[in-house]
Amino acid sequence: MVGINLADVHYSSSTAPFANLMVGSDWFDSGWRMLSKDRLDGQGNLLSVPPDGMVKRFIVAPPTDAAGIDIRCSFTGAGSLSVWGLGGPIERSAHGLRFRLINEHGKQPFPWIEVTGFDPHAPLRDLDCREARLDRAVRWRPEFFGKLRGFGVVRFMDWQNANANEAVAWRDRHTPAALNLDRDGVSVEDMLAVAGELGADPWFVMPWNADRNYIEQFARLVRSRLPADRSVYVEVGNEVWNNGFAVGRQAVAEGRARKLGDTDMEAGLRRYGQRTVEVMSIWEAVFAGRRGLVRVLGGQHVWPATGETALAFGDTASHVDALATAPYFGTTLGGTANTRETSLQRLETELVATDQAVVANRRIATRYGKRYIAYEGGVGLALPAQAPLTEQLQHDPAMVDLITRYLAAWRRDSGDVLCLFNSVSRPSGWGMWGLAEWEDESDAQAPKLAAVKRFMAERRGDGRPPP
């Protein structure tokens, strides 16, 4: 089964999931300094503003053509809105603004809203900027689901802000009313709604620093809303083996303090196994008598010993159903003198190497009686010093054959869940990870996604892409 990791919701993203384009941005002062948390409530609403009375907020802008799209903003309370970085306003009202949004695939600067006239006695609330064609009751932009149809599992790691490694409590969690998506990210209700719309199994990453009540209430909400025929995949932290992440460093520190190992690696991974038991025990109690809970432990793909070290510690294995790694290729291209031809040759080599690691990791999982799955995977196209070549490879028809062979090898040597990374995203210094770069790309413009869709259609047996 092929799954997908969703790209994060942010004003720098190339996809806009929420109909309200204010969701997922941040508040700034007039000098573009992020507002301190004491000026906001827990959902990102303004409590106060700086002395000059102005605050700004970027728009999570969907891609448009040169003509742009009409946006309608509304709010309650006192205040005045202005828009910058695009075509300009069409119409103003006492509690709103209508304007033309132009976002030609990143050619324009990020557009933003300016708020003035804030009154603490009648604070601005319910800020909503959406395409004029969408009713205020609509939660999701229809285009958001277009690239996601057909995937059987949806991993919400980035939607949960997992890599920030925040300490979270249920009383402070984000609800569907939230504008800001820091701390624990998108609400549980929204993530379940997306999985339900797609008919997919959700995959959640429980925050390492969540308290017991957060974990229990999260699990209870999932159980109450998850359809009986669906499964839920649960893991603790993202890439705890990776000391480049805060959670990895924390696991090492905690493991050392508890004298769990003689090396950082051993201490950190054993603590990971221990924390997995702590969290999964809560989920097991909530899901008692209910099928569909898949408890996941992650390891480093190219170093299978990481997964085994955690799995072998104490009674970790008895609280785990699946070992997961990230079978990427294209992540070590690097350099400054690559050409299309040398890059494609290197991708061929990495394709073989990552499949060899699939076999090694599956062997470990089988020895412990566990499933072997992939929390992430796909082609990364990591060429930070050669952005034009990265763009060329992203849209190169040769990607169709490479991705098809990659998926066929996974099916042959694992055959279980592979959650590709990620849905729709722009290039960064870390690589080009999205199956598509923009949500409005056609199959011809997004050969990586086209290859995946064809593979999934063939697996369904109808030879057609998902609806």
BAKOL-518378 format. One record per residue: x negated, z, y of N, C-alpha, C in turn. Coordinates in steps of 0.05 Angstrom, whole numbers, padded with zeros to 5 digits, always signed. Layout:
BEGIN
XZYXZYXZY
...
END
This chain:
BEGIN
-00017+00000-00024+00000+00000+00000-00018+00000+00025
-00010-00016+00044-00025-00018+00069-00011-00001+00090
-00026+00017+00103-00016+00033+00125-00031+00026+00151
-00023+00040+00172-00035+00034+00198-00039+00060+00214
-00061+00061+00229-00065+00082+00249-00055+00072+00275
-00039+00088+00289-00029+00080+00315-00050+00085+00337
-00053+00066+00355-00071+00070+00378-00059+00091+00396
-00077+00105+00411-00067+00127+00428-00050+00116+00451
-00034+00134+00461-00016+00128+00484-00030+00136+00509
-00038+00116+00526-00054+00123+00550-00051+00099+00569
-00057+00105+00595-00054+00083+00614-00076+00061+00610
-00097+00068+00596-00117+00047+00590-00112+00032+00565
-00090+00038+00551-00083+00024+00526-00073-00004+00532
-00071-00020+00511-00060-00047+00513-00033-00049+00499
-00022-00026+00493+00005-00025+00482+00020-00002+00496
+00046-00006+00500+00062+00014+00513+00086+00021+00495
+00084+00043+00480+00106+00049+00461+00131+00059+00474
+00129+00076+00494+00152+00089+00506+00165+00071+00527
+00192+00070+00527+00206+00055+00548+00199+00067+00576
+00196+00094+00577+00187+00106+00602+00157+00104+00604
+00148+00087+00622+00120+00081+00625+00103+00103+00638
+00116+00125+00645+00102+00149+00655+00092+00166+00632
+00102+00163+00608+00095+00180+00586+00067+00173+00576
+00049+00192+00575+00022+00188+00565+00001+00185+00586
+00008+00187+00612-00011+00185+00633-00019+00213+00642
-00032+00215+00665-00041+00241+00676-00035+00241+00706
-00034+00265+00718-00031+00269+00746-00058+00272+00760
-00062+00259+00783-00086+00261+00798-00080+00268+00827
-00099+00279+00841-00096+00284+00870-00103+00258+00885
-00103+00259+00911-00108+00235+00927-00136+00225+00924
-00155+00242+00915-00182+00234+00911-00189+00227+00882
-00168+00224+00866-00170+00216+00838-00184+00238+00821
-00179+00263+00829-00187+00285+00812-00162+00294+00796
-00166+00298+00770-00143+00306+00754-00132+00333+00763
-00106+00335+00765-00094+00360+00774-00100+00382+00754
-00104+00406+00765-00109+00429+00748-00083+00437+00733
-00086+00449+00710-00063+00455+00693-00044+00474+00706
-00053+00491+00725-00035+00510+00737-00016+00497+00757
-00020+00471+00762-00001+00456+00779+00021+00442+00762
+00020+00445+00736+00038+00432+00718+00051+00451+00699
+00075+00445+00690+00087+00461+00669+00077+00450+00642
+00086+00461+00620+00075+00454+00594+00082+00425+00585
+00101+00412+00599+00108+00385+00591+00097+00364+00611
+00082+00373+00631+00070+00354+00650+00086+00349+00675
+00106+00366+00680+00121+00364+00705+00106+00379+00727
+00109+00369+00752+00096+00382+00775+00108+00408+00782
+00091+00429+00785+00099+00455+00796+00091+00457+00825
+00068+00445+00832+00058+00445+00860+00040+00421+00863
+00033+00416+00889+00016+00393+00895-00006+00403+00914
-00028+00388+00916-00049+00396+00935-00040+00397+00964
-00056+00409+00981-00048+00413+01009-00040+00387+01024
-00053+00364+01017-00046+00340+01031-00019+00328+01021
-00008+00340+01000+00019+00332+00992+00021+00307+00975
-00001+00295+00967+00000+00270+00952-00010+00274+00924
+00003+00262+00904-00007+00261+00877-00002+00232+00866
-00018+00225+00847-00017+00198+00836-00015+00199+00805
-00003+00178+00794-00001+00177+00765-00002+00147+00757
-00020+00141+00739-00022+00114+00729+00003+00106+00712
+00008+00081+00711+00030+00070+00695+00018+00061+00668
+00031+00068+00646+00023+00057+00620+00035+00030+00618
+00020+00010+00627+00032-00017+00632+00031-00035+00608
+00054-00047+00600+00053-00067+00579+00041-00093+00590
+00031-00110+00573+00021-00136+00582+00043-00154+00593
+00037-00169+00613+00056-00188+00625+00043-00215+00629
+00059-00235+00635+00047-00260+00644+00043-00259+00674
+00035-00281+00687+00029-00281+00715+00053-00274+00733
+00077-00279+00723+00101-00274+00739+00108-00244+00739
+00100-00230+00718+00105-00201+00717+00133-00194+00708
+00140-00168+00709+00166-00159+00700+00176-00138+00721
+00203-00136+00722+00215-00117+00741+00215-00089+00729
+00206-00069+00744+00206-00041+00736+00224-00025+00754
+00239-00007+00743+00257+00010+00757+00249+00039+00753
+00243+00054+00775+00236+00082+00773+00259+00099+00784
+00262+00122+00772+00282+00141+00781+00272+00169+00777
+00284+00188+00792+00276+00216+00789+00298+00234+00801
+00297+00259+00795+00314+00279+00808+00297+00297+00826
+00309+00312+00844+00294+00329+00862+00285+00314+00887
+00267+00326+00902+00258+00315+00927+00232+00300+00923
+00228+00279+00939+00203+00264+00937+00207+00235+00944
+00184+00221+00947+00184+00192+00953+00163+00179+00936
+00169+00155+00926+00151+00140+00909+00140+00115+00923
+00115+00109+00918+00103+00084+00926+00088+00073+00901
+00083+00047+00901+00069+00035+00878+00045+00020+00889
+00023+00020+00874-00002+00008+00882-00015-00007+00859
-00032-00026+00865-00047-00040+00844-00033-00063+00832
-00011-00073+00845+00003-00096+00834+00019-00109+00856
+00041-00123+00849+00055-00140+00868+00069-00126+00891
+00077-00101+00887+00090-00087+00909+00119-00082+00904
+00131-00066+00921+00159-00058+00917+00179-00080+00922
+00202-00079+00909+00224-00097+00913+00246-00082+00929
+00251-00058+00921+00274-00043+00932+00268-00013+00931
+00274+00002+00952+00271+00031+00952+00299+00044+00954
+00300+00069+00944+00324+00085+00947+00316+00114+00949
+00335+00131+00954+00329+00160+00958+00316+00172+00933
+00324+00163+00910+00314+00175+00885+00303+00153+00866
+00290+00134+00878+00279+00113+00860+00264+00091+00875
+00255+00072+00859+00239+00050+00868+00241+00028+00848
+00242+00003+00857+00241-00020+00840+00218-00037+00849
+00202-00047+00830+00179-00063+00837+00172-00083+00815
+00154-00101+00822+00145-00121+00803+00118-00113+00791
+00117-00110+00765+00092-00103+00751+00079-00128+00740
+00054-00131+00748+00038-00154+00737+00013-00142+00723
+00011-00148+00697-00011-00138+00681-00020-00160+00662
-00035-00179+00673-00044-00202+00658-00067-00195+00640
-00061-00180+00619-00081-00173+00599-00107-00162+00610
-00103-00142+00628-00126-00128+00639-00140-00141+00662
-00129-00163+00673-00142-00176+00695-00139-00160+00721
-00117-00145+00724-00112-00129+00747-00121-00101+00743
-00126-00086+00764-00132-00057+00761-00107-00042+00751
-00112-00019+00739-00089-00003+00729-00070+00003+00752
-00045-00004+00750-00026+00003+00771-00019+00033+00770
-00011+00044+00794-00004+00072+00795+00019+00077+00814
+00031+00101+00810+00053+00111+00827+00041+00133+00845
+00048+00133+00871+00041+00155+00888+00067+00170+00895
+00064+00197+00894+00087+00214+00900+00080+00230+00925
+00098+00230+00945+00095+00246+00969+00122+00260+00973
+00122+00280+00991+00146+00294+00998+00156+00313+00977
+00137+00323+00960+00145+00342+00940+00155+00368+00952
+00177+00379+00941+00189+00403+00951+00191+00423+00928
+00176+00446+00929+00178+00465+00907+00205+00477+00903
+00222+00475+00923+00249+00486+00921+00268+00466+00907
+00260+00441+00907+00275+00420+00893+00255+00401+00881
+00240+00411+00861+00217+00396+00850+00225+00370+00837
+00208+00350+00841+00212+00324+00828+00211+00328+00798
+00232+00318+00785+00235+00320+00755+00246+00293+00744
+00245+00291+00718+00257+00268+00704+00246+00242+00714
+00220+00241+00720+00208+00216+00730+00208+00196+00707
+00219+00173+00713+00222+00152+00693+00218+00125+00706
+00198+00110+00696+00193+00082+00705+00194+00064+00680
+00213+00046+00680+00216+00029+00657+00224+00001+00665
+00222-00018+00646+00231-00045+00652+00261-00044+00659
+00269-00059+00680+00296-00059+00689+00316-00067+00668
+00307-00083+00648+00325-00092+00627+00332-00070+00607
+00317-00047+00607+00322-00026+00587+00338-00003+00599
+00360+00003+00586+00377+00025+00594+00361+00052+00594
+00369+00070+00611+00355+00096+00612+00355+00111+00585
+00375+00106+00568+00377+00120+00543+00358+00109+00522
+00346+00086+00527+00328+00074+00507+00302+00089+00506
+00293+00097+00483+00268+00113+00480+00243+00096+00477
+00245+00074+00462+00222+00058+00455+00224+00029+00466
+00202+00018+00474+00201-00010+00481+00203-00026+00455
+00222-00045+00452+00226-00060+00427+00200-00074+00418
+00184-00083+00437+00159-00098+00429+00139-00080+00415
+00141-00054+00419+00122-00036+00406+00123-00038+00376
+00147-00042+00365+00150-00042+00336+00143-00069+00323
+00140-00090+00340+00135-00116+00329+00110-00119+00312
+00089-00105+00320+00064-00108+00305+00063-00088+00281
+00083-00071+00279+00082-00049+00259+00100-00053+00235
+00117-00073+00236+00136-00078+00214+00120-00085+00188
+00128-00072+00166+00116-00078+00140+00095-00058+00131
+00084-00042+00149+00065-00022+00140+00080+00002+00127
+00069+00011+00104+00082+00031+00089+00076+00060+00096
+00054+00064+00111+00046+00091+00120+00037+00088+00149
+00044+00108+00165+00035+00108+00193+00020+00134+00198
-00006+00132+00205-00022+00155+00210-00022+00160+00240
-00017+00185+00248-00013+00192+00276-00036+00208+00288
-00060+00204+00277-00083+00220+00286-00087+00219+00317
-00088+00194+00328-00092+00192+00357-00068+00201+00373
-00044+00198+00362-00020+00207+00376-00019+00237+00377
-00033+00251+00358-00034+00280+00358-00057+00291+00374
-00073+00274+00387-00096+00283+00403-00115+00299+00385
-00118+00290+00361-00133+00306+00341-00162+00311+00349
-00175+00291+00360-00204+00294+00365-00210+00313+00388
-00190+00320+00404-00195+00340+00425-00198+00368+00413
-00188+00372+00389-00192+00397+00374-00182+00421+00391
-00157+00418+00402-00146+00439+00418-00134+00462+00402
-00134+00485+00414-00119+00508+00402-00090+00505+00411
-00071+00504+00392-00043+00499+00399-00025+00520+00386
-00004+00526+00400+00017+00545+00390+00044+00531+00392
+00062+00538+00375+00088+00524+00374+00104+00527+00400
+00101+00550+00412+00116+00555+00437+00106+00536+00460
+00082+00526+00457+00071+00509+00478+00070+00479+00470
+00082+00473+00447+00080+00445+00437+00095+00426+00456
+00087+00400+00454+00101+00380+00469+00128+00373+00455
+00148+00371+00471+00175+00362+00462+00179+00333+00470
+00200+00320+00462+00205+00293+00471+00208+00290+00501
+00212+00312+00516+00214+00311+00545+00187+00310+00559
+00165+00312+00544+00138+00313+00557+00130+00287+00570
+00117+00289+00593+00104+00266+00606+00075+00265+00598
+00061+00288+00599+00033+00289+00590+00031+00292+00560
+00010+00281+00548+00007+00282+00519-00021+00294+00512
-00029+00315+00527-00054+00328+00519-00048+00348+00497
-00064+00368+00493-00060+00389+00473-00053+00377+00446
-00028+00378+00437-00020+00368+00411-00008+00341+00412
-00009+00327+00435-00001+00299+00436+00029+00294+00435
+00037+00273+00422+00065+00264+00420+00081+00284+00404
+00106+00288+00411+00123+00308+00397+00127+00300+00368
+00131+00320+00351+00136+00315+00323+00162+00298+00320
+00182+00304+00336+00207+00289+00335+00202+00259+00339
+00185+00253+00359+00180+00224+00365+00165+00211+00342
+00145+00225+00331+00130+00213+00309+00147+00208+00285
+00165+00227+00279+00183+00223+00256+00203+00200+00262
+00211+00197+00287+00229+00175+00294+00216+00148+00290
+00190+00146+00297+00175+00121+00293+00173+00114+00264
+00165+00134+00248+00163+00130+00219+00190+00122+00207
+00212+00135+00217+00238+00128+00207+00247+00100+00215
+00241+00092+00239+00248+00065+00248+00234+00044+00231
+00209+00050+00223+00194+00031+00207+00198+00033+00177
+00213+00055+00168+00217+00059+00140+00190+00066+00126
+00173+00080+00140+00146+00086+00131+00142+00116+00126
+00122+00122+00111+00114+00150+00107+00096+00159+00130
+00102+00182+00142+00084+00193+00163+00060+00206+00152
+00038+00205+00167+00013+00218+00159+00004+00235+00184
+00004+00261+00180-00002+00279+00202-00029+00292+00199
-00042+00298+00221-00068+00311+00222-00063+00339+00235
-00064+00360+00219-00058+00387+00230-00082+00397+00246
-00077+00407+00270-00100+00416+00286-00115+00439+00273
-00141+00438+00272-00157+00459+00260-00151+00486+00273
-00146+00486+00299-00143+00511+00314-00113+00518+00319
-00095+00506+00304-00067+00513+00306-00063+00540+00292
-00045+00557+00304-00040+00582+00291-00020+00578+00268
-00017+00599+00252+00000+00597+00228+00028+00589+00234
+00040+00600+00256+00067+00593+00263+00070+00564+00270
+00050+00553+00284+00052+00524+00291+00053+00508+00266
+00035+00513+00247+00034+00498+00222+00060+00500+00207
+00071+00525+00205+00095+00529+00190+00119+00515+00203
+00122+00518+00230+00144+00506+00243+00143+00475+00243
+00119+00465+00245+00114+00436+00242+00124+00427+00215
+00115+00440+00194+00123+00433+00167+00153+00435+00163
+00165+00456+00174+00194+00459+00171+00210+00437+00185
+00200+00429+00209+00213+00407+00223+00211+00381+00207
+00187+00376+00196+00184+00352+00180+00202+00352+00155
+00203+00375+00142+00220+00376+00118+00249+00371+00125
+00258+00382+00147+00286+00380+00154+00294+00352+00162
+00275+00336+00171+00281+00309+00182+00271+00286+00165
+00253+00292+00146+00242+00271+00129+00262+00262+00108
+00268+00236+00107+00287+00227+00086+00277+00234+00058
+00295+00239+00040+00289+00249+00013+00271+00230-00002
+00272+00204+00004+00257+00184-00011+00230+00178+00002
+00223+00193+00023+00197+00189+00036+00177+00211+00030
+00151+00204+00031+00130+00223+00028+00118+00229+00055
+00103+00252+00057+00089+00259+00081+00060+00265+00073
+00041+00252+00086+00013+00257+00082+00003+00277+00103
-00012+00297+00094-00021+00318+00112-00051+00323+00107
-00067+00324+00129-00095+00331+00127-00101+00351+00149
-00124+00363+00148-00132+00384+00167-00155+00373+00184
-00152+00369+00210-00173+00358+00226-00179+00329+00219
-00193+00316+00237-00201+00289+00233-00231+00287+00229
-00240+00277+00206-00269+00274+00201-00284+00300+00205
-00276+00320+00191-00290+00346+00194-00319+00344+00184
-00325+00325+00168-00353+00321+00160-00371+00311+00183
-00359+00301+00204-00373+00288+00226-00380+00308+00248
-00405+00315+00250-00414+00334+00271-00414+00322+00299
-00408+00296+00301-00404+00284+00327-00377+00293+00340
-00359+00304+00323-00333+00313+00333-00334+00344+00336
-00318+00353+00355-00318+00382+00359-00309+00397+00334
-00290+00386+00319-00281+00400+00295-00303+00402+00274
-00320+00382+00272-00342+00384+00254-00362+00406+00261
-00368+00407+00287-00387+00428+00296-00375+00456+00292
-00349+00458+00297-00335+00484+00293-00336+00492+00264
-00331+00473+00246-00331+00479+00217-00359+00489+00209
-00380+00477+00219-00407+00486+00213-00412+00514+00223
-00404+00519+00248-00408+00546+00259-00393+00567+00243
-00368+00561+00236-00352+00580+00221-00364+00584+00192
-00372+00562+00181-00384+00563+00154-00410+00579+00153
-00426+00576+00174-00451+00591+00176-00445+00621+00180
-00425+00627+00197-00418+00655+00202-00408+00668+00177
-00395+00653+00160-00384+00664+00135-00404+00662+00111
-00428+00651+00117-00449+00649+00097-00439+00632+00073
-00427+00609+00079-00416+00592+00058-00436+00572+00047
-00459+00569+00060-00479+00550+00050-00506+00554+00063
-00526+00541+00050-00554+00543+00060-00560+00522+00081
-00544+00501+00083-00549+00480+00103-00524+00477+00120
-00527+00464+00143-00504+00459+00160-00483+00443+00145
-00492+00422+00131-00473+00405+00116-00457+00421+00096
-00471+00437+00080-00458+00452+00059-00439+00473+00071
-00448+00487+00091-00432+00508+00103-00407+00496+00116
-00410+00474+00131-00388+00461+00144-00367+00450+00125
-00376+00436+00104-00358+00424+00085-00344+00445+00068
-00357+00466+00061-00344+00488+00046-00323+00502+00064
-00329+00505+00089-00310+00517+00107-00286+00498+00110
-00291+00472+00110-00269+00452+00110-00251+00455+00086
-00263+00458+00063-00247+00462+00039-00231+00488+00041
-00243+00509+00052-00230+00534+00055-00206+00532+00075
-00211+00519+00097-00189+00515+00117-00167+00498+00106
-00174+00478+00090-00154+00461+00077-00135+00478+00060
-00146+00496+00045-00130+00514+00028-00111+00530+00045
-00122+00541+00067-00105+00558+00085-00081+00543+00096
-00086+00518+00105-00065+00502+00117-00045+00492+00096
-00056+00481+00074-00039+00470+00053-00022+00491+00040
-00031+00515+00038-00015+00537+00027+00011+00541+00043
+00009+00537+00069+00033+00539+00086+00052+00516+00080
+00042+00492+00080+00058+00469+00074+00070+00470+00046
+00055+00480+00027+00066+00483+00000+00090+00501-00001
+00088+00523+00013+00110+00542+00014+00135+00530+00027
+00131+00515+00049+00154+00502+00062+00166+00481+00045
+00150+00466+00030+00159+00443+00014+00165+00451-00015
+00166+00477-00021+00172+00486-00048+00199+00474-00057
+00199+00462-00081+00223+00450-00091+00229+00423-00081
+00212+00412-00064+00216+00385-00052+00192+00368-00059
+00196+00344-00069+00175+00325-00075+00167+00311-00050
+00143+00298-00050+00135+00281-00029+00113+00291-00011
+00103+00315-00016+00080+00326+00000+00054+00316-00013
+00038+00302+00004+00012+00291-00005-00009+00305+00011
-00024+00323-00002-00045+00339+00012-00072+00324+00010
-00083+00319+00034-00106+00301+00036-00131+00316+00045
-00154+00309+00032-00180+00319+00041-00198+00295+00046
-00212+00295+00069-00228+00271+00077-00257+00275+00072
-00271+00253+00066-00300+00253+00063-00312+00228+00077
-00338+00228+00081-00352+00206+00093-00355+00184+00073
-00346+00160+00080-00345+00138+00060-00373+00131+00049
-00393+00129+00066-00419+00120+00057-00435+00143+00045
-00425+00167+00045-00438+00191+00033-00418+00206+00016
-00412+00196-00007-00391+00208-00024-00395+00238-00030
-00420+00248-00027-00425+00276-00033-00410+00294-00013
-00403+00284+00010-00388+00301+00030-00361+00309+00019
-00346+00289+00009-00320+00295-00002-00321+00313-00026
-00341+00308-00043-00343+00324-00068-00351+00353-00061
-00369+00357-00041-00377+00384-00034-00353+00401-00025
-00335+00390-00009-00312+00404+00000-00292+00408-00023
-00288+00387-00039-00269+00388-00061-00277+00408-00082
-00303+00411-00086-00313+00428-00108-00314+00458-00100
-00310+00464-00075-00313+00492-00066-00288+00509-00072
-00292+00532-00085-00270+00550-00090-00247+00537-00105
-00223+00542-00095-00199+00530-00107-00188+00507-00090
-00206+00494-00075-00197+00472-00057-00183+00451-00073
-00194+00443-00096-00182+00420-00111-00154+00425-00120
-00146+00450-00124-00119+00456-00132-00099+00454-00110
-00109+00450-00085-00091+00447-00062-00094+00420-00049
-00104+00401-00064-00109+00374-00054-00097+00354-00074
-00084+00333-00064-00073+00312-00081-00090+00286-00079
-00104+00282-00056-00118+00257-00052-00143+00261-00036
-00164+00247-00045-00189+00246-00030-00188+00220-00014
-00195+00222+00012-00193+00199+00030-00220+00195+00044
-00227+00169+00047-00250+00162+00063-00242+00139+00082
-00262+00128+00097-00257+00106+00116-00274+00082+00109
-00264+00064+00092-00280+00041+00084-00281+00019+00105
-00298+00023+00125-00301+00003+00146-00323-00018+00139
-00321-00040+00152-00345-00058+00153-00346-00070+00181
-00370-00077+00189-00374-00087+00216-00382-00066+00237
-00387-00041+00227-00392-00019+00246-00421-00016+00253
-00439-00031+00240-00468-00028+00246-00480-00055+00254
-00464-00072+00267-00475-00098+00275-00497-00093+00297
-00489-00081+00319-00508-00072+00339-00526-00094+00350
-00547-00086+00363-00567-00105+00373-00558-00120+00398
-00575-00139+00406-00570-00155+00431-00573-00185+00426
-00583-00193+00402-00589-00221+00398-00571-00233+00376
-00548-00221+00371-00530-00232+00351-00517-00258+00360
-00511-00275+00341-00496-00299+00345-00471-00298+00328
-00453-00317+00331-00430-00317+00314-00438-00319+00285
-00457-00336+00279-00466-00341+00251-00479-00316+00239
-00498-00304+00254-00511-00281+00243-00492-00257+00240
-00473-00255+00258-00453-00233+00256-00435-00237+00232
-00427-00261+00227-00410-00266+00203-00425-00261+00177
-00451-00268+00177-00468-00262+00154-00470-00232+00149
-00474-00217+00171-00476-00188+00169-00450-00176+00160
-00427-00187+00169-00401-00177+00160-00398-00182+00130
-00408-00204+00120-00407-00210+00091-00422-00188+00076
-00446-00181+00086-00462-00161+00072-00449-00134+00073
-00437-00126+00096-00424-00100+00098-00399-00099+00081
-00386-00122+00077-00362-00123+00061-00369-00115+00032
-00391-00124+00022-00399-00117-00005-00407-00088-00006
-00421-00078+00014-00431-00050+00013-00407-00030+00015
-00388-00036+00031-00365-00017+00033-00349-00016+00008
-00347-00039-00006-00332-00039-00031-00347-00023-00053
-00374-00025-00052-00389-00009-00071-00384+00021-00067
-00382+00029-00041-00376+00057-00035-00347+00064-00044
-00328+00045-00042-00301+00050-00052-00302+00058-00082
-00317+00044-00097-00320+00050-00126-00331+00077-00130
-00352+00084-00115-00365+00111-00118-00346+00133-00111
-00331+00130-00089-00313+00151-00080-00289+00154-00100
-00280+00131-00109-00257+00133-00128-00266+00147-00154
-00290+00143-00162-00300+00156-00186-00299+00187-00183
-00307+00196-00159-00305+00225-00154-00277+00235-00154
-00259+00220-00141-00231+00228-00141-00219+00229-00169
-00226+00210-00185-00216+00209-00212-00226+00232-00229
-00251+00240-00224-00262+00262-00239-00247+00288-00234
-00236+00290-00209-00221+00314-00203-00191+00311-00207
-00183+00288-00217-00155+00283-00222-00139+00277-00197
-00152+00266-00176-00139+00261-00151-00136+00231-00145
-00117+00225-00128-00115+00198-00117-00139+00193-00099
-00146+00167-00096-00166+00159-00076-00153+00141-00057
-00152+00148-00031-00139+00133-00010-00158+00130+00014
-00149+00116+00035-00165+00112+00059-00150+00121+00083
-00162+00140+00098-00149+00149+00123-00153+00129+00146
-00175+00114+00145-00180+00093+00163-00194+00071+00148
-00197+00047+00161-00211+00025+00149-00207+00000+00164
-00220-00021+00155-00218-00047+00168-00245-00056+00179
-00244-00075+00198-00268-00085+00210-00270-00075+00239
-00294-00063+00245-00298-00050+00271-00309-00068+00293
-00325-00088+00286-00337-00106+00305-00351-00091+00327
-00371-00074+00319-00386-00057+00337-00410-00072+00349
-00406-00085+00371-00427-00099+00385-00427-00091+00415
-00434-00066+00420-00430-00056+00448-00446-00071+00469
-00468-00083+00462-00484-00097+00482-00477-00126+00485
-00457-00136+00469-00450-00164+00470-00419-00167+00470
-00408-00158+00492-00379-00158+00495-00366-00186+00491
-00378-00208+00503-00365-00234+00498-00365-00242+00469
-00387-00236+00454-00387-00243+00426-00367-00226+00410
-00363-00201+00418-00343-00184+00406-00315-00197+00409
-00309-00206+00433-00284-00219+00438-00281-00244+00421
-00302-00260+00419-00301-00284+00404-00295-00278+00374
-00309-00258+00363-00305-00252+00335-00277-00240+00330
-00267-00224+00349-00240-00213+00347-00219-00235+00342
-00222-00257+00356-00202-00279+00355-00212-00302+00337
-00233-00299+00322-00244-00320+00306-00228-00324+00281
-00220-00349+00274-00205-00354+00250-00220-00345+00224
-00246-00342+00226-00261-00332+00202-00252-00304+00194
-00240-00289+00213-00230-00262+00207-00209-00262+00185
-00194-00284+00184-00172-00285+00164-00184-00283+00135
-00204-00299+00130-00217-00298+00103-00230-00271+00098
-00244-00261+00118-00258-00235+00114-00238-00212+00108
-00217-00210+00124-00197-00189+00120-00183-00193+00094
-00176-00217+00087-00163-00223+00061-00179-00214+00038
-00205-00220+00038-00223-00212+00016-00227-00182+00016
-00228-00170+00039-00230-00140+00041-00206-00127+00029
-00182-00136+00035-00158-00124+00024-00155-00129-00006
-00164-00153-00014-00163-00159-00043-00182-00140-00059
-00206-00135-00047-00225-00117-00060-00214-00089-00061
-00201-00080-00040-00189-00053-00040-00167-00051-00062
-00151-00072-00063-00129-00072-00084-00141-00071-00112
-00163-00085-00116-00176-00086-00142-00189-00060-00149
-00203-00047-00130-00219-00024-00136-00207+00003-00129
-00184+00002-00115-00169+00027-00110-00140+00023-00116
-00127+00006-00100-00099+00000-00104-00080+00020-00092
-00091+00040-00079-00074+00060-00067-00072+00056-00037
-00064+00076-00021-00059+00073+00007-00085+00067+00023
-00084+00047+00040-00106+00041+00058-00094+00040+00086
-00100+00060+00103-00090+00061+00131-00111+00047+00149
-00105+00023+00157-00123+00008+00175-00125+00021+00202
-00148+00017+00215-00152+00027+00243-00159+00004+00261
-00143-00001+00282-00117+00011+00287-00098-00011+00295
-00075-00005+00306-00054-00024+00311-00061-00044+00333
-00060-00035+00358-00065-00053+00381-00084-00038+00400
-00107-00048+00405-00125-00035+00424-00145-00055+00436
-00155-00048+00460-00175-00064+00474-00203-00056+00465
-00222-00073+00470-00250-00067+00462-00261-00044+00479
-00280-00029+00467-00294-00008+00481-00323-00009+00473
-00339+00009+00484-00367+00010+00477-00371+00017+00447
-00350+00027+00434-00352+00035+00406-00344+00012+00387
-00333-00010+00398-00326-00032+00381-00298-00043+00387
-00291-00063+00371-00264-00075+00374-00249-00068+00348
-00231-00049+00350-00218-00037+00326-00190-00048+00321
-00176-00057+00342-00148-00065+00338-00145-00089+00321
-00123-00089+00305-00116-00113+00291-00108-00135+00311
-00096-00126+00333-00091-00143+00356-00102-00130+00381
-00108-00146+00401-00119-00135+00426-00096-00127+00445
-00074-00143+00444-00051-00138+00461-00026-00141+00444
-00005-00126+00451+00019-00126+00434+00035-00152+00435
+00029-00170+00454+00043-00195+00456+00028-00218+00445
+00006-00213+00431-00010-00235+00419+00005-00247+00395
+00003-00273+00392+00014-00287+00369-00005-00284+00345
+00005-00292+00321-00012-00291+00297-00038-00308+00301
-00035-00330+00314-00058-00348+00319-00079-00334+00337
-00069-00318+00356-00087-00304+00374-00099-00278+00362
-00086-00268+00340-00095-00244+00327-00099-00249+00297
-00120-00263+00290-00124-00270+00261-00127-00246+00243
-00138-00224+00253-00140-00200+00236-00112-00190+00228
-00094-00189+00247-00067-00180+00241-00053-00200+00223
-00057-00226+00229-00044-00247+00213-00051-00245+00184
-00077-00239+00179-00086-00237+00151-00073-00213+00137
-00071-00191+00152-00058-00167+00140-00029-00172+00134
-00015-00185+00153+00014-00190+00149+00018-00209+00125
+00001-00228+00122+00003-00247+00099-00002-00232+00073
-00022-00214+00073-00028-00198+00049-00004-00181+00042
+00009-00168+00062+00031-00151+00056+00055-00167+00046
+00059-00191+00057+00081-00208+00048+00078-00216+00019
+00053-00223+00012+00047-00231-00015+00051-00208-00035
+00045-00184-00026+00049-00160-00043+00079-00155-00047
+00095-00161-00027+00124-00158-00030+00136-00180-00047
+00121-00202-00049+00130-00223-00067+00147-00245-00055
+00153-00243-00028+00171-00262-00017+00156-00283+00000
+00130-00279+00004+00114-00298+00018+00120-00300+00048
+00137-00282+00059+00144-00282+00087+00132-00258+00101
+00126-00260+00127+00116-00237+00142+00139-00217+00145
+00132-00192+00151+00153-00172+00154+00171-00178+00178
+00197-00170+00177+00215-00176+00199+00207-00161+00225
END
